[in-house]
């Protein structure tokens, strides 16, 4: 069965970076893309960007364009999301979600369990 | 960017009630709309894709309809386990994949 297992909770200071991993199993990693979605405490869902599992091509939401980097390691079937220059309002649960195809489709059947990143001085 | 407006933002209903949530897009998104259910502390779960297609394994009391700019999500007979927040999400205009602000459903 498809599983996306994310790394554990993080606590960071303002200005630092956080890197969250998402290890995939149960499917052919290179046949699907991965999106990252975040959710601030008590708030809604916010799409951050997408990365191809096939060739590492990325598409970022404009809001995060200057601060986010998404990568993959096909040798370990793992996707990564790094967010730099953290601010307190970046405190959120970060989810990875498998897209429904090799290219951007936008249908997320499978999600990681979420990683809480707390930004606090 | 496409904006999605859900209504209501919260809803209280009794077990067995028919529940309806609306989602309005700021532009025509054809039928490229999903509905997700999210329970506290859990990731979202896909219920409906392509506006009206039921994800396999999802109970048939859940349904979706609409196209263009106006969409509806319905629970035909509310069950206690349906207590959650529901989100619509468009995937016609890229990027970003916009989500609605959510509808919190509670039992009366």
Interface residues (C-beta under 8 A of the other chain):
Chain A: X35 X44 X45 X46 X47 X49 X50 X59 X60 X61 X62 X63 X95 X97 X104 X105 X106 X107 X108 X109 X111 X112 X113 X114
Chain B: X32 X34 X36 X38 X43 X44 X45 X46 X49 X55 X87 X89 X90 X91 X94 X95 X96 X97 X98 X99 X100 X101 X102
